[in-house]
Amino acid sequence: MLIRMTLIPFLTLAILGFMLSLVEQIRALSGLTSFLGSAFVLVFVGIFIVFVPAAIVGRRRTLGIPYFDQVNSAFDGCPKWVAIALGLMGVNAVANFILILVLQPSPHIVGPIPPGLLRLLSAFAMVFYGVSIALLYPPIRNGRLWRQIQCPNGHRLSSLASFCPFCGKSVIPDSSGPP
């Protein structure tokens, strides 16, 4: 319970950073400059503040799970639309990166952040904040996601698994609960 409560400020900061990045993305698409001005850099500082705990939570939830199943296990408890939205945000970020390489005439920036660069930066910030939200929210909401799940043969599985995909046996949840 204590660990779940300590994650709430990081989740709140991730939601705030995501919303600020979304507003900046919309402003950049409209051809406007950043309303935060040079303080937009703080949005990127926030990424490091929230992404490190989110990565630790994601890693904790995937310990002992086979490499190719780790992404699915890390995002257990998230609705399908979250994965779709994160994928679309990733495509948006890559497309903005390609556009800025092709269309940005000068690498020298004087004054406010130009809309093209703002579009790129806010798109990548949205991806990092979105992933952080997707990793932090489910374990806060559902304590079962902290438990280690294993089958009778000892295979570690996704926290929401009901049977082992390796041997087909029913899973046994660890009664130790949250760390």
C-alpha positions in Angstrom: 0.0 0.0 0.0 2.9 2.4 0.9 4.6 1.9 -2.5 1.3 2.4 -4.3 0.8 5.7 -2.4 4.3 6.9 -3.2 3.6 6.5 -6.9 0.6 8.9 -6.9 2.7 12.1 -7.1 4.7 10.7 -10.0 1.4 9.7 -11.8 0.0 13.2 -11.1 3.2 14.8 -12.5 3.0 12.5 -15.6 -0.6 13.5 -16.2 0.3 17.2 -15.9 3.3 16.8 -18.2 1.2 15.0 -20.7 -1.5 17.7 -20.7 1.0 20.4 -21.1 2.7 18.6 -24.0 -0.7 18.0 -25.6 -1.5 21.7 -25.4 1.9 22.6 -26.9 1.3 20.0 -29.6 -2.1 21.6 -30.5 -0.5 25.1 -30.5 2.4 24.0 -32.7 -0.1 22.4 -35.2 -1.9 25.7 -35.3 1.3 27.5 -36.1 1.6 29.2 -32.7 4.7 29.3 -30.5 4.9 27.8 -27.0 2.8 29.5 -24.3 5.3 28.3 -21.8 8.2 30.1 -23.7 11.6 29.0 -22.5 10.0 27.2 -19.5 9.0 24.4 -21.9 12.4 22.9 -21.0 10.9 22.1 -17.6 8.5 19.7 -19.4 11.6 17.7 -20.4 13.0 17.8 -16.9 9.7 16.3 -15.8 10.1 13.4 -18.2 13.2 12.3 -16.3 11.4 12.7 -12.9 8.5 10.5 -13.9 10.0 8.1 -16.4 12.6 6.6 -14.1 10.0 5.5 -11.4 7.8 4.3 -14.2 10.6 2.2 -15.7 11.4 0.8 -12.3 7.7 -0.2 -11.8 7.6 -1.7 -15.3 10.8 -3.7 -14.6 9.5 -4.9 -11.2 6.3 -6.2 -12.9 8.3 -8.1 -15.6 10.9 -9.8 -13.5 11.4 -13.4 -14.6 9.0 -13.1 -17.5 10.4 -14.1 -21.0 11.8 -11.1 -22.9 9.1 -11.1 -25.7 6.3 -11.2 -23.1 7.6 -8.3 -21.0 5.9 -5.5 -22.9 2.5 -7.1 -22.6 3.1 -7.9 -19.0 4.3 -4.3 -18.2 1.1 -2.9 -19.6 -1.2 -5.4 -17.9 -4.2 -3.6 -16.6 -4.3 -1.0 -19.3 -7.2 -0.9 -21.7 -6.5 -1.8 -25.3 -7.1 1.8 -26.4 -4.1 2.9 -24.4 -1.8 0.7 -26.5 -3.4 2.0 -29.7 -3.1 5.7 -28.5 0.6 5.1 -27.5 1.3 3.6 -30.9 -0.4 6.6 -32.7 1.6 9.0 -30.5 4.8 7.2 -31.5 3.9 7.4 -35.2 3.2 11.1 -34.7 6.6 11.6 -33.0 8.5 9.8 -35.8 6.6 11.6 -38.5 7.4 15.0 -36.8 11.0 13.9 -36.6 11.1 13.2 -40.3 9.3 16.4 -41.2 11.6 18.5 -39.2 14.6 16.9 -40.9 13.1 17.7 -44.3 11.5 21.0 -43.7 13.6 22.8 -41.1 15.7 25.3 -43.0 18.1 26.4 -40.3 19.6 24.5 -37.3 20.1 27.9 -35.5 17.3 28.9 -33.2 17.1 32.5 -32.0 14.1 33.6 -30.0 11.0 31.5 -29.2 10.8 27.8 -30.2 9.6 27.6 -33.8 6.3 25.7 -34.3 8.0 22.8 -36.2 10.5 22.2 -33.4 7.8 22.6 -30.8 5.7 20.0 -32.6 8.6 17.6 -32.5 9.5 18.2 -28.9 5.9 18.0 -27.6 5.2 14.8 -29.6 8.1 13.0 -28.0 7.2 14.4 -24.6 3.7 13.0 -25.1 5.1 9.6 -25.8 7.2 9.5 -22.7 4.5 10.9 -20.4 1.9 8.5 -22.0 4.1 5.5 -21.3 4.8 6.7 -17.8 1.0 7.0 -17.1 0.4 3.6 -18.7 3.0 2.0 -16.4 2.1 3.8 -13.2 -1.7 3.9 -13.2 -2.6 0.1 -13.2 -0.5 -0.9 -10.2 -1.8 2.1 -8.2 -5.4 1.1 -9.1 -5.1 -2.6 -8.6 -2.8 -4.1 -6.0 -3.0 -7.5 -7.6 -0.6 -6.3 -10.3 2.2 -6.2 -7.8 2.0 -9.9 -7.0 4.3 -12.4 -8.7 2.3 -15.0 -10.5 3.7 -18.5 -11.3 2.5 -21.9 -12.4 3.1 -25.1 -10.4 6.2 -25.7 -12.5 7.7 -22.3 -11.5 7.2 -20.3 -14.7 6.9 -16.6 -13.9 3.9 -15.1 -15.7 2.0 -12.0 -16.3 0.3 -10.7 -13.2 -3.1 -11.1 -14.8 -2.5 -14.6 -16.2 -4.9 -17.4 -15.3 -2.9 -20.2 -16.9 0.6 -20.8 -18.0 1.2 -20.5 -21.8 4.3 -22.7 -21.4 2.9 -25.8 -19.7 -0.9 -25.0 -19.7 -1.3 -25.4 -15.9 -3.3 -23.1 -13.7 -1.4 -20.3 -12.0 -0.7 -19.9 -8.3 -0.6 -16.2 -7.1 2.1 -15.4 -4.5 0.4 -14.4 -1.3 3.2 -11.9 -0.3 1.2 -9.0 -1.8 2.7 -5.7 -2.7 6.3 -5.2 -1.9 
